[in-house]
Amino acid sequence: MTGRTDLQRADSWPEPVVALLRAVHDALDIPLPSLADEDERAYAKLLARRATDARVILACVLRKGHEADGATASLRSWTTDQPVTYTPWPDDGGAP
């Protein structure tokens, strides 16, 4: 190793960085849609929108020097403003 082993684990990262990564994860972690065409379209549209939002936020932090706390708050707000409105795939644990 190159002496950076302290940065290999998320629990050693600064909390604002971890919070931003959690916000990105949460924005993109949406339930799969039912098999209905309209649900699949809504899922694709929502995932694309949230992915775009996450890319914008990350670009602002990485390229423009925005603070992670503000970026996290913005992404969480945008995610809240774009809720899941389609019918999710039933999560029945694989039951027939």
Phi and psi in radians as a Rosetta constraint file:
Dihedral C 1 N 2 CA 2 C 2 CIRCULARHARMONIC -1.795 0.35
Dihedral N 2 CA 2 C 2 N 3 CIRCULARHARMONIC 0.369 0.35
Dihedral C 2 N 3 CA 3 C 3 CIRCULARHARMONIC 1.485 0.35
Dihedral N 3 CA 3 C 3 N 4 CIRCULARHARMONIC 0.090 0.35
Dihedral C 3 N 4 CA 4 C 4 CIRCULARHARMONIC -1.880 0.35
Dihedral N 4 CA 4 C 4 N 5 CIRCULARHARMONIC 0.374 0.35
Dihedral C 4 N 5 CA 5 C 5 CIRCULARHARMONIC -1.077 0.35
Dihedral N 5 CA 5 C 5 N 6 CIRCULARHARMONIC -0.396 0.35
Dihedral C 5 N 6 CA 6 C 6 CIRCULARHARMONIC -1.180 0.35
Dihedral N 6 CA 6 C 6 N 7 CIRCULARHARMONIC -0.306 0.35
Dihedral C 6 N 7 CA 7 C 7 CIRCULARHARMONIC -1.785 0.35
Dihedral N 7 CA 7 C 7 N 8 CIRCULARHARMONIC 0.136 0.35
Dihedral C 7 N 8 CA 8 C 8 CIRCULARHARMONIC -1.375 0.35
Dihedral N 8 CA 8 C 8 N 9 CIRCULARHARMONIC -0.339 0.35
Dihedral C 8 N 9 CA 9 C 9 CIRCULARHARMONIC -2.048 0.35
Dihedral N 9 CA 9 C 9 N 10 CIRCULARHARMONIC 2.463 0.35
Dihedral C 9 N 10 CA 10 C 10 CIRCULARHARMONIC -1.066 0.35
Dihedral N 10 CA 10 C 10 N 11 CIRCULARHARMONIC -0.529 0.35
Dihedral C 10 N 11 CA 11 C 11 CIRCULARHARMONIC -1.237 0.35
Dihedral N 11 CA 11 C 11 N 12 CIRCULARHARMONIC -0.107 0.35
Dihedral C 11 N 12 CA 12 C 12 CIRCULARHARMONIC -1.809 0.35
Dihedral N 12 CA 12 C 12 N 13 CIRCULARHARMONIC -0.022 0.35
Dihedral C 12 N 13 CA 13 C 13 CIRCULARHARMONIC -1.450 0.35
Dihedral N 13 CA 13 C 13 N 14 CIRCULARHARMONIC 2.727 0.35
Dihedral C 13 N 14 CA 14 C 14 CIRCULARHARMONIC -1.057 0.35
Dihedral N 14 CA 14 C 14 N 15 CIRCULARHARMONIC 2.458 0.35
Dihedral C 14 N 15 CA 15 C 15 CIRCULARHARMONIC -0.974 0.35
Dihedral N 15 CA 15 C 15 N 16 CIRCULARHARMONIC -0.687 0.35
Dihedral C 15 N 16 CA 16 C 16 CIRCULARHARMONIC -1.059 0.35
Dihedral N 16 CA 16 C 16 N 17 CIRCULARHARMONIC -0.584 0.35
Dihedral C 16 N 17 CA 17 C 17 CIRCULARHARMONIC -1.225 0.35
Dihedral N 17 CA 17 C 17 N 18 CIRCULARHARMONIC -0.784 0.35
Dihedral C 17 N 18 CA 18 C 18 CIRCULARHARMONIC -1.093 0.35
Dihedral N 18 CA 18 C 18 N 19 CIRCULARHARMONIC -0.733 0.35
Dihedral C 18 N 19 CA 19 C 19 CIRCULARHARMONIC -1.090 0.35
Dihedral N 19 CA 19 C 19 N 20 CIRCULARHARMONIC -0.701 0.35
Dihedral C 19 N 20 CA 20 C 20 CIRCULARHARMONIC -1.137 0.35
Dihedral N 20 CA 20 C 20 N 21 CIRCULARHARMONIC -0.754 0.35
Dihedral C 20 N 21 CA 21 C 21 CIRCULARHARMONIC -1.097 0.35
Dihedral N 21 CA 21 C 21 N 22 CIRCULARHARMONIC -0.668 0.35
Dihedral C 21 N 22 CA 22 C 22 CIRCULARHARMONIC -1.118 0.35
Dihedral N 22 CA 22 C 22 N 23 CIRCULARHARMONIC -0.701 0.35
Dihedral C 22 N 23 CA 23 C 23 CIRCULARHARMONIC -1.125 0.35
Dihedral N 23 CA 23 C 23 N 24 CIRCULARHARMONIC -0.704 0.35
Dihedral C 23 N 24 CA 24 C 24 CIRCULARHARMONIC -1.114 0.35
Dihedral N 24 CA 24 C 24 N 25 CIRCULARHARMONIC -0.820 0.35
Dihedral C 24 N 25 CA 25 C 25 CIRCULARHARMONIC -0.991 0.35
Dihedral N 25 CA 25 C 25 N 26 CIRCULARHARMONIC -0.861 0.35
Dihedral C 25 N 26 CA 26 C 26 CIRCULARHARMONIC -1.114 0.35
Dihedral N 26 CA 26 C 26 N 27 CIRCULARHARMONIC -0.614 0.35
Dihedral C 26 N 27 CA 27 C 27 CIRCULARHARMONIC -1.142 0.35
Dihedral N 27 CA 27 C 27 N 28 CIRCULARHARMONIC -0.617 0.35
Dihedral C 27 N 28 CA 28 C 28 CIRCULARHARMONIC -1.645 0.35
Dihedral N 28 CA 28 C 28 N 29 CIRCULARHARMONIC -0.211 0.35
Dihedral C 28 N 29 CA 29 C 29 CIRCULARHARMONIC -1.567 0.35
Dihedral N 29 CA 29 C 29 N 30 CIRCULARHARMONIC 1.343 0.35
Dihedral C 29 N 30 CA 30 C 30 CIRCULARHARMONIC -1.900 0.35
Dihedral N 30 CA 30 C 30 N 31 CIRCULARHARMONIC 2.646 0.35
Dihedral C 30 N 31 CA 31 C 31 CIRCULARHARMONIC -1.202 0.35
Dihedral N 31 CA 31 C 31 N 32 CIRCULARHARMONIC 2.591 0.35
Dihedral C 31 N 32 CA 32 C 32 CIRCULARHARMONIC -1.102 0.35
Dihedral N 32 CA 32 C 32 N 33 CIRCULARHARMONIC 2.632 0.35
Dihedral C 32 N 33 CA 33 C 33 CIRCULARHARMONIC -1.480 0.35
Dihedral N 33 CA 33 C 33 N 34 CIRCULARHARMONIC 2.866 0.35
Dihedral C 33 N 34 CA 34 C 34 CIRCULARHARMONIC -1.147 0.35
Dihedral N 34 CA 34 C 34 N 35 CIRCULARHARMONIC 3.107 0.35
Dihedral C 34 N 35 CA 35 C 35 CIRCULARHARMONIC -1.419 0.35
Dihedral N 35 CA 35 C 35 N 36 CIRCULARHARMONIC -0.059 0.35
Dihedral C 35 N 36 CA 36 C 36 CIRCULARHARMONIC -1.152 0.35
Dihedral N 36 CA 36 C 36 N 37 CIRCULARHARMONIC 2.386 0.35
Dihedral C 36 N 37 CA 37 C 37 CIRCULARHARMONIC -0.970 0.35
Dihedral N 37 CA 37 C 37 N 38 CIRCULARHARMONIC -0.747 0.35
Dihedral C 37 N 38 CA 38 C 38 CIRCULARHARMONIC -1.157 0.35
Dihedral N 38 CA 38 C 38 N 39 CIRCULARHARMONIC -0.580 0.35
Dihedral C 38 N 39 CA 39 C 39 CIRCULARHARMONIC -1.229 0.35
Dihedral N 39 CA 39 C 39 N 40 CIRCULARHARMONIC -0.701 0.35
Dihedral C 39 N 40 CA 40 C 40 CIRCULARHARMONIC -1.132 0.35
Dihedral N 40 CA 40 C 40 N 41 CIRCULARHARMONIC -0.681 0.35
Dihedral C 40 N 41 CA 41 C 41 CIRCULARHARMONIC -1.155 0.35
Dihedral N 41 CA 41 C 41 N 42 CIRCULARHARMONIC -0.759 0.35
Dihedral C 41 N 42 CA 42 C 42 CIRCULARHARMONIC -1.112 0.35
Dihedral N 42 CA 42 C 42 N 43 CIRCULARHARMONIC -0.692 0.35
Dihedral C 42 N 43 CA 43 C 43 CIRCULARHARMONIC -1.065 0.35
Dihedral N 43 CA 43 C 43 N 44 CIRCULARHARMONIC -0.867 0.35
Dihedral C 43 N 44 CA 44 C 44 CIRCULARHARMONIC -1.067 0.35
Dihedral N 44 CA 44 C 44 N 45 CIRCULARHARMONIC -0.728 0.35
Dihedral C 44 N 45 CA 45 C 45 CIRCULARHARMONIC -1.146 0.35
Dihedral N 45 CA 45 C 45 N 46 CIRCULARHARMONIC -0.770 0.35
Dihedral C 45 N 46 CA 46 C 46 CIRCULARHARMONIC -1.141 0.35
Dihedral N 46 CA 46 C 46 N 47 CIRCULARHARMONIC -0.783 0.35
Dihedral C 46 N 47 CA 47 C 47 CIRCULARHARMONIC -1.104 0.35
Dihedral N 47 CA 47 C 47 N 48 CIRCULARHARMONIC -0.723 0.35
Dihedral C 47 N 48 CA 48 C 48 CIRCULARHARMONIC -1.115 0.35
Dihedral N 48 CA 48 C 48 N 49 CIRCULARHARMONIC -0.734 0.35
Dihedral C 48 N 49 CA 49 C 49 CIRCULARHARMONIC -1.130 0.35
Dihedral N 49 CA 49 C 49 N 50 CIRCULARHARMONIC -0.800 0.35
Dihedral C 49 N 50 CA 50 C 50 CIRCULARHARMONIC -1.177 0.35
Dihedral N 50 CA 50 C 50 N 51 CIRCULARHARMONIC -0.613 0.35
Dihedral C 50 N 51 CA 51 C 51 CIRCULARHARMONIC -1.132 0.35
Dihedral N 51 CA 51 C 51 N 52 CIRCULARHARMONIC -0.710 0.35
Dihedral C 51 N 52 CA 52 C 52 CIRCULARHARMONIC -1.085 0.35
Dihedral N 52 CA 52 C 52 N 53 CIRCULARHARMONIC -0.794 0.35
Dihedral C 52 N 53 CA 53 C 53 CIRCULARHARMONIC -1.030 0.35
Dihedral N 53 CA 53 C 53 N 54 CIRCULARHARMONIC -0.763 0.35
Dihedral C 53 N 54 CA 54 C 54 CIRCULARHARMONIC -1.117 0.35
Dihedral N 54 CA 54 C 54 N 55 CIRCULARHARMONIC -0.721 0.35
Dihedral C 54 N 55 CA 55 C 55 CIRCULARHARMONIC -1.109 0.35
Dihedral N 55 CA 55 C 55 N 56 CIRCULARHARMONIC -0.713 0.35
Dihedral C 55 N 56 CA 56 C 56 CIRCULARHARMONIC -1.083 0.35
Dihedral N 56 CA 56 C 56 N 57 CIRCULARHARMONIC -0.828 0.35
Dihedral C 56 N 57 CA 57 C 57 CIRCULARHARMONIC -1.061 0.35
Dihedral N 57 CA 57 C 57 N 58 CIRCULARHARMONIC -0.805 0.35
Dihedral C 57 N 58 CA 58 C 58 CIRCULARHARMONIC -1.130 0.35
Dihedral N 58 CA 58 C 58 N 59 CIRCULARHARMONIC -0.678 0.35
Dihedral C 58 N 59 CA 59 C 59 CIRCULARHARMONIC -1.114 0.35
Dihedral N 59 CA 59 C 59 N 60 CIRCULARHARMONIC -0.687 0.35
Dihedral C 59 N 60 CA 60 C 60 CIRCULARHARMONIC -1.106 0.35
Dihedral N 60 CA 60 C 60 N 61 CIRCULARHARMONIC -0.680 0.35
Dihedral C 60 N 61 CA 61 C 61 CIRCULARHARMONIC -1.279 0.35
Dihedral N 61 CA 61 C 61 N 62 CIRCULARHARMONIC -0.823 0.35
Dihedral C 61 N 62 CA 62 C 62 CIRCULARHARMONIC -1.373 0.35
Dihedral N 62 CA 62 C 62 N 63 CIRCULARHARMONIC -0.606 0.35
Dihedral C 62 N 63 CA 63 C 63 CIRCULARHARMONIC -1.782 0.35
Dihedral N 63 CA 63 C 63 N 64 CIRCULARHARMONIC -0.565 0.35
Dihedral C 63 N 64 CA 64 C 64 CIRCULARHARMONIC -1.815 0.35
Dihedral N 64 CA 64 C 64 N 65 CIRCULARHARMONIC -0.137 0.35
Dihedral C 64 N 65 CA 65 C 65 CIRCULARHARMONIC 1.344 0.35
Dihedral N 65 CA 65 C 65 N 66 CIRCULARHARMONIC 0.373 0.35
Dihedral C 65 N 66 CA 66 C 66 CIRCULARHARMONIC -1.146 0.35
Dihedral N 66 CA 66 C 66 N 67 CIRCULARHARMONIC 2.637 0.35
Dihedral C 66 N 67 CA 67 C 67 CIRCULARHARMONIC -1.293 0.35
Dihedral N 67 CA 67 C 67 N 68 CIRCULARHARMONIC 2.484 0.35
Dihedral C 67 N 68 CA 68 C 68 CIRCULARHARMONIC -1.092 0.35
Dihedral N 68 CA 68 C 68 N 69 CIRCULARHARMONIC -0.668 0.35
Dihedral C 68 N 69 CA 69 C 69 CIRCULARHARMONIC -1.058 0.35
Dihedral N 69 CA 69 C 69 N 70 CIRCULARHARMONIC -0.827 0.35
Dihedral C 69 N 70 CA 70 C 70 CIRCULARHARMONIC -1.155 0.35
Dihedral N 70 CA 70 C 70 N 71 CIRCULARHARMONIC -0.685 0.35
Dihedral C 70 N 71 CA 71 C 71 CIRCULARHARMONIC -1.110 0.35
Dihedral N 71 CA 71 C 71 N 72 CIRCULARHARMONIC -0.725 0.35
Dihedral C 71 N 72 CA 72 C 72 CIRCULARHARMONIC -1.084 0.35
Dihedral N 72 CA 72 C 72 N 73 CIRCULARHARMONIC -0.802 0.35
Dihedral C 72 N 73 CA 73 C 73 CIRCULARHARMONIC -1.075 0.35
Dihedral N 73 CA 73 C 73 N 74 CIRCULARHARMONIC -0.730 0.35
Dihedral C 73 N 74 CA 74 C 74 CIRCULARHARMONIC -1.110 0.35
Dihedral N 74 CA 74 C 74 N 75 CIRCULARHARMONIC -0.816 0.35
Dihedral C 74 N 75 CA 75 C 75 CIRCULARHARMONIC -1.118 0.35
Dihedral N 75 CA 75 C 75 N 76 CIRCULARHARMONIC -0.725 0.35
Dihedral C 75 N 76 CA 76 C 76 CIRCULARHARMONIC -1.107 0.35
Dihedral N 76 CA 76 C 76 N 77 CIRCULARHARMONIC -0.677 0.35
Dihedral C 76 N 77 CA 77 C 77 CIRCULARHARMONIC -1.135 0.35
Dihedral N 77 CA 77 C 77 N 78 CIRCULARHARMONIC -0.802 0.35
Dihedral C 77 N 78 CA 78 C 78 CIRCULARHARMONIC -1.085 0.35
Dihedral N 78 CA 78 C 78 N 79 CIRCULARHARMONIC -0.688 0.35
Dihedral C 78 N 79 CA 79 C 79 CIRCULARHARMONIC -1.128 0.35
Dihedral N 79 CA 79 C 79 N 80 CIRCULARHARMONIC -0.738 0.35
Dihedral C 79 N 80 CA 80 C 80 CIRCULARHARMONIC -1.090 0.35
Dihedral N 80 CA 80 C 80 N 81 CIRCULARHARMONIC -0.623 0.35
Dihedral C 80 N 81 CA 81 C 81 CIRCULARHARMONIC -1.272 0.35
Dihedral N 81 CA 81 C 81 N 82 CIRCULARHARMONIC -0.168 0.35
Dihedral C 81 N 82 CA 82 C 82 CIRCULARHARMONIC -2.203 0.35
Dihedral N 82 CA 82 C 82 N 83 CIRCULARHARMONIC 1.227 0.35
Dihedral C 82 N 83 CA 83 C 83 CIRCULARHARMONIC -1.301 0.35
Dihedral N 83 CA 83 C 83 N 84 CIRCULARHARMONIC 2.897 0.35
Dihedral C 83 N 84 CA 84 C 84 CIRCULARHARMONIC -1.229 0.35
Dihedral N 84 CA 84 C 84 N 85 CIRCULARHARMONIC 2.139 0.35
Dihedral C 84 N 85 CA 85 C 85 CIRCULARHARMONIC -2.039 0.35
Dihedral N 85 CA 85 C 85 N 86 CIRCULARHARMONIC -0.047 0.35
Dihedral C 85 N 86 CA 86 C 86 CIRCULARHARMONIC -1.656 0.35
Dihedral N 86 CA 86 C 86 N 87 CIRCULARHARMONIC 2.973 0.35
Dihedral C 86 N 87 CA 87 C 87 CIRCULARHARMONIC -1.464 0.35
Dihedral N 87 CA 87 C 87 N 88 CIRCULARHARMONIC 2.048 0.35
Dihedral C 87 N 88 CA 88 C 88 CIRCULARHARMONIC -1.246 0.35
Dihedral N 88 CA 88 C 88 N 89 CIRCULARHARMONIC 2.742 0.35
Dihedral C 88 N 89 CA 89 C 89 CIRCULARHARMONIC -1.060 0.35
Dihedral N 89 CA 89 C 89 N 90 CIRCULARHARMONIC 2.344 0.35
Dihedral C 89 N 90 CA 90 C 90 CIRCULARHARMONIC -1.149 0.35
Dihedral N 90 CA 90 C 90 N 91 CIRCULARHARMONIC 2.207 0.35
Dihedral C 90 N 91 CA 91 C 91 CIRCULARHARMONIC -1.695 0.35
Dihedral N 91 CA 91 C 91 N 92 CIRCULARHARMONIC 1.510 0.35
Dihedral C 91 N 92 CA 92 C 92 CIRCULARHARMONIC -1.839 0.35
Dihedral N 92 CA 92 C 92 N 93 CIRCULARHARMONIC 0.288 0.35
Dihedral C 92 N 93 CA 93 C 93 CIRCULARHARMONIC 1.212 0.35
Dihedral N 93 CA 93 C 93 N 94 CIRCULARHARMONIC 0.374 0.35
Dihedral C 93 N 94 CA 94 C 94 CIRCULARHARMONIC 1.500 0.35
Dihedral N 94 CA 94 C 94 N 95 CIRCULARHARMONIC 0.185 0.35
Dihedral C 94 N 95 CA 95 C 95 CIRCULARHARMONIC -1.175 0.35
Dihedral N 95 CA 95 C 95 N 96 CIRCULARHARMONIC 2.503 0.35
